[in-house]
Amino acid sequence: MRNVILSAKNIVTCCMLLFTTIMAYAQYPENSPVAINGKLKVENGFLVNACGYPTQLRGMSTHGLAWNRNTYNESSIKSLVEDWNISLFRIAVYTHEWGGYCMENNSSKKWKTRDEYHALIDNLIDLCKKYGIYCIIDWHVLNEGSGNPNNTLEDAKYFWDYMSKKHKGEDHVLYEICNEPNGNNVTWSVVKKYADEIIPFIRKNDPNTIIICGSPTWSQDVDLAAQNPLQYENIMYTLHFYAGEHKDYLRNKANKAIGKGLALFVTEFGTTMANGSGGVFTAETEKWMQWMDDNKISWANWSFSDQNETSAALVSGSANSSNWTNTTKSGTYIKNKLAEPYKEKFVACTDTTPYYEPKKGDFVEDIVNDESITIYPNPTTDGNFSIESPDEIQKVVIYNMIGEIVELFDKPNTGDYTTHKLQKGIYHVKIYGSKFITVKKLIKN
């Protein structure tokens, strides 16, 4: 049993967190991802759970709903949870393609009315709730008239007004407001103009749910978004990659965005070429998987479907027989990745031990976030950094994102530190003074 002396502020915080956890357990299956984590939020460039612990979700994205009518139902979602081990399901709502949401009044492209679309999406969201997993509602702007998201602005307002009223405050729901902006004239300022219209529209109904925004060049220009980020709370940025085409150069762009504090979410990626063919490029996908794990970045694979393309997870025709484990080469690879016991890394809100603490011998009496204590340069490029503090520093411990100690400085220090043990990524630095203990983020470029 660890000795923890709590301040009055700590006690209030713990009580609130326990109340949040109890409410989550009441609505979602026991020990499900949502029951454990509660409502997600963004803090200091990370996706964190209701208690502030960094959290990585992993799962699958749908393909076009109109083109895969037999695929998305209770049977498949139940299998995805129980057989595939997902914690996330992304619902891709196409706009201008055949059967798209915006085609209600186009007789040659119409599949469903808006009300019928709403009912279908609502049912999938409710099924995710029933099985205790998170879901992303994705406004799937893409090519046919919607590469510039402003072309869908009025339709998007109608859609998001409904969704943000209907699903306001639900712990398991996230909003993705534009899938893959693209086109010669679609710059970040163009996308930002759209986001600055849609986000306040959502926030008037739902002030807290995470909103995920795409960036130009099919959601690859996150480094450009980082230069002029959106000015709202609980915002994340979509990063998309296909392993056959997108390699180190895109990871470098993403690292620049992370270094500027952007919270990234890989809401879509493929093991193939970007058009869904070729591959499977397992070696390059492994590099991306390691990068996402190192940076605690959540992901959804494209796609859980039996489309006749290499990126599909299911063999063609599987949906007609509800054979949800009849996997392609890509599907087998992703299913095996999902089978890895990553859910055990979730830290429940009932666990008051900070995730960056070792198991024993290093208890915390009170953790403070004192702005007078700073780390610089941050990011560091060579492993050298200094800590500025009004109090003498007794000990410094550096942790990686899964809570393992990377470096320990256990003697009083003037404030200058050198380590050669840091790879590129994000770390937490626990700083012990004679009168304080605090945790700061450190980025190694």
RODO-2510 file (C-alpha; in nm, 4 decimals, decimal comma):
residues 445
     n   res          X          Y          Z
     1     m     0,0000     0,0000     0,0000
     2     r     0,1461     0,3342    -0,1019
     3     n     0,1280     0,6349     0,1262
     4     v    -0,0340     0,9297    -0,0507
     5     i    -0,0990     1,2541     0,1350
     6     l    -0,3736     1,4444    -0,0465
     7     s    -0,4356     1,8173    -0,0390
     8     a    -0,7924     1,9475    -0,0295
     9     k    -0,7697     2,0104    -0,4017
    10     n    -0,6574     1,6506    -0,4576
    11     i    -0,9497     1,5175    -0,2534
    12     v    -1,2033     1,7173    -0,4538
    13     t    -1,0417     1,6070    -0,7792
    14     c    -1,0413     1,2408    -0,6787
    15     c    -1,4060     1,2583    -0,5735
    16     m    -1,5012     1,4115    -0,9061
    17     l    -1,3054     1,1476    -1,0958
    18     l    -1,4623     0,8654    -0,8987
    19     f    -1,8078     1,0098    -0,9660
    20     t    -1,7243     1,0279    -1,3370
    21     t    -1,6084     0,6670    -1,3317
    22     i    -1,9206     0,5457    -1,1543
    23     m    -2,1376     0,7212    -1,4123
    24     a    -1,9356     0,5685    -1,6970
    25     y    -1,9684     0,2195    -1,5508
    26     a    -2,3429     0,2702    -1,5166
    27     q    -2,3819     0,3385    -1,8902
    28     y    -2,1241     0,1067    -2,0477
    29     p    -2,0334    -0,2614    -2,0037
    30     e    -1,8020    -0,3289    -1,7105
    31     n    -1,4317    -0,3205    -1,8044
    32     s    -1,5096    -0,1988    -2,1550
    33     p    -1,2809     0,0733    -2,2987
    34     v    -1,5357     0,3489    -2,2343
    35     a    -1,6157     0,2272    -1,8829
    36     i    -1,2450     0,2353    -1,7993
    37     n    -1,1568     0,5660    -1,9627
    38     g    -1,4747     0,7727    -1,9499
    39     k    -1,5117     1,0804    -2,1676
    40     l    -1,1910     1,1604    -2,3519
    41     k    -1,0303     1,5034    -2,3748
    42     v    -0,7156     1,6720    -2,5057
    43     e    -0,4447     1,7910    -2,2685
    44     n    -0,0963     1,9158    -2,3561
    45     g    -0,1053     1,7611    -2,7025
    46     f    -0,2311     1,4205    -2,5858
    47     l    -0,5547     1,2284    -2,6053
    48     v    -0,6245     1,1520    -2,2398
    49     n    -0,9028     0,9817    -2,0489
    50     a    -1,1350     1,1407    -1,7938
    51     c    -0,8596     1,1235    -1,5320
    52     g    -0,5881     1,2731    -1,7517
    53     y    -0,4014     0,9514    -1,8392
    54     p    -0,2732     0,9353    -2,2012
    55     t    -0,4861     0,6849    -2,3906
    56     q    -0,4417     0,5097    -2,7248
    57     l    -0,7478     0,3781    -2,9075
    58     r    -0,7189     0,1238    -3,1884
    59     g    -0,9842     0,0044    -3,4251
    60     m    -1,1448    -0,0024    -3,7682
    61     s    -1,3123     0,2390    -4,0065
    62     t    -1,6112     0,1605    -4,2218
    63     h    -1,5984     0,2043    -4,5963
    64     g    -1,8902     0,3869    -4,7641
    65     l    -2,2117     0,2969    -4,5863
    66     a    -2,4126     0,2923    -4,9097
    67     w    -2,1731     0,0498    -5,0767
    68     n    -2,1540    -0,1963    -4,7883
    69     r    -2,5140    -0,2267    -4,6803
    70     n    -2,4808    -0,5718    -4,5208
    71     t    -2,1593    -0,4976    -4,3322
    72     y    -2,2393    -0,2595    -4,0479
    73     n    -2,4819    -0,4009    -3,7933
    74     e    -2,4904    -0,5529    -3,4459
    75     s    -2,3440    -0,8819    -3,5644
    76     s    -2,0325    -0,7207    -3,7133
    77     i    -1,9765    -0,4740    -3,4289
    78     k    -2,0126    -0,7536    -3,1740
    79     s    -1,7496    -0,9518    -3,3637
    80     l    -1,5196    -0,6505    -3,3903
    81     v    -1,5317    -0,6109    -3,0129
    82     e    -1,5153    -0,9769    -2,9117
    83     d    -1,3062    -1,1297    -3,1936
    84     w    -1,1005    -0,8325    -3,3152
    85     n    -1,0451    -0,6552    -2,9805
    86     i    -1,1229    -0,3039    -3,1074
    87     s    -1,1763    -0,0030    -2,8824
    88     l    -1,2758     0,2311    -3,1698
    89     f    -1,5202     0,2222    -3,4614
    90     r    -1,5199     0,4990    -3,7242
    91     i    -1,8372     0,5684    -3,9216
    92     a    -1,7483     0,7193    -4,2619
    93     v    -2,0356     0,9329    -4,3926
    94     y    -1,9668     1,0064    -4,7604
    95     t    -2,1125     1,3310    -4,8957
    96     h    -2,1197     1,3735    -5,2785
    97     e    -2,0436     1,0260    -5,4089
    98     w    -2,3214     0,7856    -5,5046
    99     g    -2,5380     0,7258    -5,1990
   100     g    -2,3804     1,0178    -5,0144
   101     y    -2,5510     1,2204    -4,7444
   102     c    -2,5776     1,5291    -4,9663
   103     m    -2,7527     1,3407    -5,2489
   104     e    -3,1044     1,3430    -5,1015
   105     n    -3,2388     1,5511    -5,3906
   106     n    -3,0307     1,3871    -5,6651
   107     s    -3,2360     1,1027    -5,8113
   108     s    -2,9387     0,9380    -5,9841
   109     k    -2,7203     0,9313    -5,6723
   110     k    -2,9723     0,9091    -5,3888
   111     w    -2,9664     0,6193    -5,1429
   112     k    -3,1323     0,7487    -4,8273
   113     t    -3,3016     1,0662    -4,7111
   114     r    -3,1247     1,2681    -4,4433
   115     d    -3,3607     1,1369    -4,1775
   116     e    -3,2910     0,7792    -4,2876
   117     y    -2,9185     0,8491    -4,2788
   118     h    -2,9521     0,9889    -3,9269
   119     a    -3,1366     0,6765    -3,8128
   120     l    -2,8656     0,4491    -3,9567
   121     i    -2,5819     0,6462    -3,7942
   122     d    -2,7662     0,6745    -3,4629
   123     n    -2,8128     0,2979    -3,4566
   124     l    -2,4395     0,2352    -3,5127
   125     i    -2,3520     0,4859    -3,2401
   126     d    -2,5936     0,3135    -3,0028
   127     l    -2,4376    -0,0249    -3,0830
   128     c    -2,0936     0,1146    -2,9998
   129     k    -2,2369     0,2311    -2,6689
   130     k    -2,3910    -0,1107    -2,6052
   131     y    -2,0516    -0,2779    -2,6484
   132     g    -1,8544    -0,0080    -2,4671
   133     i    -1,6319     0,1180    -2,7484
   134     y    -1,5639     0,4661    -2,8818
   135     c    -1,6940     0,5804    -3,2193
   136     i    -1,5976     0,8589    -3,4570
   137     i    -1,8660     1,0239    -3,6671
   138     d    -1,6742     1,1122    -3,9836
   139     w    -1,7945     1,3767    -4,2346
   140     h    -1,6165     1,2112    -4,5264
   141     v    -1,5296     1,4961    -4,7631
   142     l    -1,3150     1,3524    -5,0400
   143     n    -1,3325     1,4162    -5,4138
   144     e    -1,6617     1,4654    -5,5929
   145     g    -1,7416     1,8251    -5,5083
   146     s    -1,6248     1,8032    -5,1472
   147     g    -1,2430     1,8202    -5,1561
   148     n    -1,2890     2,1816    -5,0513
   149     p    -1,4948     2,1348    -4,7339
   150     n    -1,6524     2,4778    -4,7761
   151     n    -1,8454     2,3272    -5,0690
   152     t    -2,0347     2,1149    -4,8158
   153     l    -2,0725     2,3908    -4,5553
   154     e    -2,4508     2,4203    -4,5426
   155     d    -2,5018     2,0430    -4,5556
   156     a    -2,2347     2,0042    -4,2868
   157     k    -2,4091     2,2560    -4,0621
   158     y    -2,7356     2,0630    -4,0907
   159     f    -2,5577     1,7321    -4,0241
   160     w    -2,3502     1,8511    -3,7286
   161     d    -2,6389     2,0425    -3,5738
   162     y    -2,8340     1,7171    -3,5627
   163     m    -2,5438     1,4997    -3,4452
   164     s    -2,4201     1,7391    -3,1763
   165     k    -2,7717     1,7734    -3,0344
   166     k    -2,8530     1,4035    -3,0531
   167     h    -2,5241     1,2783    -2,9069
   168     k    -2,4341     1,5691    -2,6827
   169     g    -2,2240     1,4622    -2,3878
   170     e    -2,2096     1,0906    -2,4727
   171     d    -1,8795     0,9583    -2,3430
   172     h    -1,8065     0,7332    -2,6389
   173     v    -1,8603     0,9779    -2,9281
   174     l    -1,6018     1,1860    -3,1178
   175     y    -1,6631     1,4208    -3,4131
   176     e    -1,4449     1,4258    -3,7284
   177     i    -1,5566     1,7317    -3,9247
   178     c    -1,3673     1,6859    -4,2541
   179     n    -1,2028     1,3656    -4,3664
   180     e    -0,9501     1,4544    -4,6400
   181     p    -0,9489     1,8122    -4,7709
   182     n    -0,7692     1,8236    -5,1039
   183     g    -0,7295     2,0190    -5,4269
   184     n    -0,4897     2,2704    -5,5792
   185     n    -0,6474     2,5681    -5,4056
   186     v    -0,7339     2,3971    -5,0774
   187     t    -0,4828     2,5475    -4,8362
   188     w    -0,4890     2,5292    -4,4570
   189     s    -0,6506     2,8753    -4,4486
   190     v    -0,9348     2,7355    -4,6612
   191     v    -0,9827     2,4391    -4,4270
   192     k    -0,9512     2,6621    -4,1210
   193     k    -1,2247     2,8891    -4,2569
   194     y    -1,4553     2,5870    -4,2737
   195     a    -1,3551     2,4677    -3,9266
   196     d    -1,4138     2,8147    -3,7810
   197     e    -1,7701     2,7915    -3,9109
   198     i    -1,8443     2,4335    -3,8065
   199     i    -1,6758     2,4139    -3,4657
   200     p    -1,8760     2,6986    -3,3030
   201     f    -2,1866     2,5448    -3,4600
   202     i    -2,1132     2,2181    -3,2781
   203     r    -1,9963     2,3848    -2,9566
   204     k    -2,3256     2,5669    -2,9042
   205     n    -2,4864     2,2222    -2,8654
   206     d    -2,1979     2,0176    -2,7263
   207     p    -1,9223     2,2136    -2,5497
   208     n    -1,6943     1,9234    -2,4539
   209     t    -1,6770     1,6426    -2,7115
   210     i    -1,3475     1,6093    -2,8987
   211     i    -1,3522     1,7517    -3,2516
   212     i    -1,1020     1,6157    -3,5051
   213     c    -1,0121     1,8271    -3,8087
   214     g    -0,8455     1,7246    -4,1336
   215     s    -0,5744     1,9190    -4,3144
   216     p    -0,4868     1,9781    -4,6827
   217     t    -0,3346     1,7133    -4,9118
   218     w    -0,5686     1,4401    -4,7906
   219     s    -0,4962     1,5122    -4,4217
   220     q    -0,1190     1,5079    -4,4471
   221     d    -0,0309     1,8769    -4,3912
   222     v    -0,0507     1,8721    -4,0132
   223     d     0,2767     2,0660    -3,9966
   224     l     0,1089     2,3554    -4,1785
   225     a    -0,1895     2,3423    -3,9434
   226     a     0,0553     2,3635    -3,6527
   227     q     0,1727     2,7032    -3,7733
   228     n    -0,1774     2,8487    -3,7292
   229     p    -0,3776     2,6075    -3,5126
   230     l    -0,7468     2,6211    -3,4329
   231     q    -0,8244     2,8219    -3,1209
   232     y    -1,0615     2,5911    -2,9368
   233     e    -1,0458     2,3377    -2,6558
   234     n    -1,0507     1,9615    -2,7148
   235     i    -0,9281     1,9776    -3,0751
   236     m    -0,7286     1,7091    -3,2537
   237     y    -0,5902     1,6906    -3,6070
   238     t    -0,6336     1,4059    -3,8516
   239     l    -0,3247     1,2397    -3,9982
   240     h    -0,3808     0,9864    -4,2779
   241     f    -0,1238     0,7572    -4,4349
   242     y    -0,1065     0,4608    -4,6694
   243     a     0,2060     0,2557    -4,6120
   244     g     0,2795     0,1937    -4,9805
   245     e     0,3244     0,5668    -5,0467
   246     h     0,3714     0,7601    -4,7253
   247     k     0,6965     0,7024    -4,5443
   248     d     0,9617     0,8948    -4,3452
   249     y     0,8782     1,2313    -4,5020
   250     l     0,5240     1,2185    -4,3658
   251     r     0,6380     1,1018    -4,0224
   252     n     0,8772     1,3991    -4,0212
   253     k     0,5883     1,6342    -4,0987
   254     a     0,3900     1,4751    -3,8175
   255     n     0,6823     1,5078    -3,5752
   256     k     0,6992     1,8792    -3,6509
   257     a     0,3306     1,9119    -3,5662
   258     i     0,3748     1,7148    -3,2440
   259     g     0,6716     1,9329    -3,1537
   260     k     0,4459     2,2384    -3,1777
   261     g     0,1920     2,0786    -2,9459
   262     l    -0,0683     1,9455    -3,1901
   263     a    -0,2682     1,6423    -3,0804
   264     l    -0,2795     1,3951    -3,3697
   265     f    -0,5249     1,1144    -3,4398
   266     v    -0,4740     0,8699    -3,7275
   267     t    -0,8428     0,8338    -3,8079
   268     e    -0,7591     0,6449    -4,1267
   269     f    -0,4628     0,4490    -4,2584
   270     g    -0,4028     0,1604    -4,4943
   271     t    -0,1458    -0,1106    -4,5414
   272     t    -0,1601    -0,0534    -4,9207
   273     m    -0,1345     0,2233    -5,1779
   274     a    -0,3618     0,5220    -5,1243
   275     n    -0,6101     0,3990    -5,3865
   276     g    -0,6626     0,0790    -5,1879
   277     s    -0,4570    -0,1430    -5,4182
   278     g    -0,1065    -0,2913    -5,4009
   279     g     0,0792    -0,4397    -5,1106
   280     v     0,0319    -0,5381    -4,8367
   281     f     0,3355    -0,3279    -4,7314
   282     t     0,3955    -0,4938    -4,3975
   283     a     0,7470    -0,3626    -4,3274
   284     e     0,6490     0,0006    -4,3770
   285     t     0,3255    -0,0469    -4,1829
   286     e     0,5355    -0,1810    -3,8940
   287     k     0,7350     0,1442    -3,8915
   288     w     0,4134     0,3402    -3,8701
   289     m     0,2784     0,1125    -3,5965
   290     q     0,5919     0,1654    -3,3877
   291     w     0,5730     0,5409    -3,4437
   292     m     0,2085     0,5514    -3,3349
   293     d     0,2826     0,3439    -3,0257
   294     d     0,5834     0,5591    -2,9344
   295     n     0,3750     0,8751    -2,9584
   296     k     0,0577     0,7287    -2,8052
   297     i    -0,1390     0,8070    -3,1211
   298     s    -0,4772     0,6410    -3,1727
   299     w    -0,5695     0,4810    -3,5047
   300     a    -0,8411     0,3317    -3,7227
   301     n    -0,7586     0,1043    -4,0144
   302     w    -0,9189     0,1425    -4,3585
   303     s    -1,1303    -0,0521    -4,3950
   304     f    -1,3617    -0,3022    -4,2319
   305     s    -1,5351    -0,4076    -4,5538
   306     d    -1,5367    -0,6779    -4,8183
   307     q    -1,4761    -0,4351    -5,1037
   308     n    -1,2795    -0,5799    -5,3944
   309     e    -0,9579    -0,3992    -5,2999
   310     t    -0,6391    -0,4917    -5,1175
   311     s    -0,7004    -0,2536    -4,8276
   312     a    -1,0283    -0,4270    -4,7344
   313     a    -1,0043    -0,6376    -4,4195
   314     l    -1,2564    -0,8985    -4,5335
   315     v    -1,2560    -1,1366    -4,8283
   316     s    -1,5053    -1,0334    -5,0963
   317     g    -1,8507    -1,1755    -5,0226
   318     s    -1,7901    -1,2225    -4,6491
   319     a    -2,0583    -0,9742    -4,5470
   320     n    -2,3331    -1,1680    -4,7255
   321     s    -2,2653    -1,4640    -4,4962
   322     s    -2,1808    -1,2509    -4,1883
   323     n    -1,8352    -1,4087    -4,1790
   324     w    -1,6571    -1,1307    -3,9919
   325     t    -1,3297    -1,3190    -3,9409
   326     n    -1,2766    -1,4218    -4,3048
   327     t    -0,9810    -1,1898    -4,3447
   328     t    -0,7644    -1,0791    -4,6346
   329     k    -0,3872    -1,0439    -4,5971
   330     s    -0,4353    -0,6872    -4,4757
   331     g    -0,7195    -0,7889    -4,2462
   332     t    -0,5160    -1,0713    -4,0957
   333     y    -0,2256    -0,8368    -4,0249
   334     i    -0,4500    -0,5749    -3,8595
   335     k    -0,6499    -0,8337    -3,6651
   336     n    -0,3246    -0,9718    -3,5236
   337     k    -0,2177    -0,6214    -3,4252
   338     l    -0,5476    -0,5648    -3,2488
   339     a    -0,5057    -0,8974    -3,0693
   340     e    -0,2033    -0,7588    -2,8866
   341     p    -0,3066    -0,6818    -2,5247
   342     y    -0,2978    -0,3044    -2,5538
   343     k    -0,6177    -0,2575    -2,3502
   344     e    -0,4263    -0,3666    -2,0422
   345     k    -0,2332    -0,0405    -2,0777
   346     f    -0,5477     0,1626    -2,0106
   347     v    -0,5335     0,3225    -1,6656
   348     a    -0,8740     0,3222    -1,4989
   349     c    -1,0021     0,6322    -1,3248
   350     t    -1,0296     0,4300    -1,0035
   351     d    -0,6506     0,3906    -1,0102
   352     t    -0,5143     0,7064    -0,8471
   353     t    -0,1529     0,6075    -0,9195
   354     p    -0,0167     0,8390    -1,1925
   355     y     0,0688     0,6367    -1,5019
   356     y     0,4264     0,7656    -1,5048
   357     e     0,4975     0,6262    -1,1558
   358     p     0,7019     0,3070    -1,1150
   359     k     0,5347     0,0295    -0,9215
   360     k     0,7136     0,0823    -0,5936
   361     g     0,9672     0,2943    -0,4084
   362     d     0,8677     0,6291    -0,5558
   363     f     0,5442     0,7569    -0,4056
   364     v     0,4101     1,1089    -0,4507
   365     e     0,2828     1,3266    -0,1680
   366     d     0,1481     1,5971    -0,3941
   367     i     0,1951     1,6617    -0,7641
   368     v     0,1921     2,0278    -0,8664
   369     n     0,2146     2,1925    -1,2048
   370     d     0,4129     2,5037    -1,1160
   371     e     0,4560     2,7332    -1,4158
   372     s     0,7688     2,8816    -1,2566
   373     i     0,9425     2,5476    -1,3243
   374     t     1,0364     2,5151    -1,6903
   375     i     1,2392     2,2876    -1,9200
   376     y     1,4386     2,4386    -2,2059
   377     p     1,5164     2,3994    -2,4879
   378     n     1,1994     2,2059    -2,5482
   379     p     1,2032     2,0320    -2,7932
   380     t     1,5630     1,9214    -2,7449
   381     t     1,7580     1,8014    -3,0460
   382     d     2,0647     1,6512    -2,8789
   383     g     1,9390     1,5328    -2,5393
   384     n     2,0756     1,8367    -2,3544
   385     f     1,8263     2,0370    -2,1507
   386     s     1,8082     2,2612    -1,8475
   387     i     1,5501     2,2994    -1,5741
   388     e     1,4784     2,6417    -1,4337
   389     s     1,3440     2,6294    -1,0797
   390     p     1,3317     2,8659    -0,7818
   391     d     1,4021     2,5657    -0,5585
   392     e     1,6957     2,3236    -0,5561
   393     i     1,6339     2,0135    -0,7667
   394     q     1,6953     1,6877    -0,5799
   395     k     1,6119     1,4268    -0,8425
   396     v     1,4911     1,4027    -1,2044
   397     v     1,3292     1,0935    -1,3613
   398     i     1,2486     1,0649    -1,7334
   399     y     0,9667     0,8293    -1,8369
   400     n     0,8546     0,7143    -2,1800
   401     m     0,4877     0,7102    -2,2790
   402     i     0,4168     0,3670    -2,1302
   403     g     0,5612     0,4589    -1,7923
   404     e     0,9060     0,2989    -1,8180
   405     i     1,2027     0,4828    -1,6665
   406     v     1,4418     0,5921    -1,9413
   407     e     1,6889     0,8002    -1,7385
   408     l     1,7383     0,8797    -1,3700
   409     f     1,9353     1,1715    -1,2238
   410     d     1,9262     1,1089    -0,8477
   411     k     2,1671     1,3720    -0,7150
   412     p     2,1187     1,7453    -0,6565
   413     n     2,1909     1,9357    -0,9751
   414     t     2,2393     2,2940    -1,0846
   415     g     1,9793     2,2468    -1,3571
   416     d     2,1756     2,1221    -1,6623
   417     y     2,1181     1,7668    -1,7846
   418     t     2,2507     1,5471    -2,0651
   419     t     2,1059     1,2161    -2,1780
   420     h     2,1852     1,0007    -2,4792
   421     k     1,9019     0,7559    -2,4126
   422     l     1,6170     0,9483    -2,5738
   423     q     1,4875     0,8499    -2,9158
   424     k     1,2601     1,0836    -3,1106
   425     g     0,9323     1,1178    -2,9264
   426     i     0,7541     1,2528    -2,6221
   427     y     0,8621     1,1946    -2,2617
   428     h     0,7525     1,2954    -1,9149
   429     v     1,0072     1,4432    -1,6789
   430     k     0,9310     1,4100    -1,3099
   431     i     1,1151     1,6769    -1,1138
   432     y     1,1712     1,6492    -0,7378
   433     g     1,2563     1,9627    -0,5423
   434     s     1,3001     2,0051    -0,1711
   435     k     0,9499     2,1571    -0,1550
   436     f     0,7698     2,0255    -0,4629
   437     i     0,7183     1,7436    -0,7104
   438     t     0,6026     1,8229    -1,0622
   439     v     0,5800     1,6576    -1,4031
   440     k     0,6689     1,8282    -1,7306
   441     k     0,6537     1,7136    -2,0939
   442     l     0,9808     1,6931    -2,2915
   443     i     1,0016     1,6394    -2,6662
   444     k     1,3087     1,4945    -2,8397
   445     n     1,3304     1,5855    -3,2111
***
